[in-house]
């Protein structure tokens, strides 16, 4: 992975009529993880995939499955997604009444636990669970649909979380999701993001999946003007 960065390819923008082929192509192109956005039509307006899609992906690829639960009260769904083959399970701090308990339940299932923050939620909302998390996901769009407009002010939030990481307040990887492209990847990386979740930049690239992954990788090595 270039410069230590992890490219997590979000299949929300993929062609589901040929999902197995797409996953194999994405892995061959050099993506590091596969990102799956689970939406319930309540916490966010869209309705997407369930454990059966995670299980289908697990049969096709050995890459880590980065499962993002954008759902209300995710606690009851955790065992099903863990059994389906999730490597990471990320829940929203805004959706969990007892976030400590939820994160601990994920880890007890043998899965790595992540916590996500919507763009309007301050980093301070997760300050009490920093020692518990394996991943911190900063949303850089309002969640719900692929191709949302990037919100540049989240860079300050990423910088603050990076500072906490450097002060050893958390071991969690810092991930960013939303509007990640060749134009935005370097900015969030320089702010401290280690995992870059990309959907349209990979799966809607006019030259195909490999070109999308390679363009993101190249952008992370660029020198800003």
Buried (B, 14 or more C-beta within 10 A) or exposed (E): BBEEBBBBBBBBBBEEEEBEEBBEBBBEBBBBBBBBBBBBEEBBEBEBBBBEBBBBBBEBBEBBBBBBBBBBBBBEBBBBBBEBBBBBBBBBBBBBEEBEEBBBBBBEBEBBBBBBBBBEBEBEBBEEBBEBBBBBBBBBBBBBBBEBEBBEEBBEBBBBBBEBBEEEEBEBBBBBBBBBBBEBBBBBBBBBBBBBBBBBBBBBBEEBBBEBBBBBBEBBEEEEE
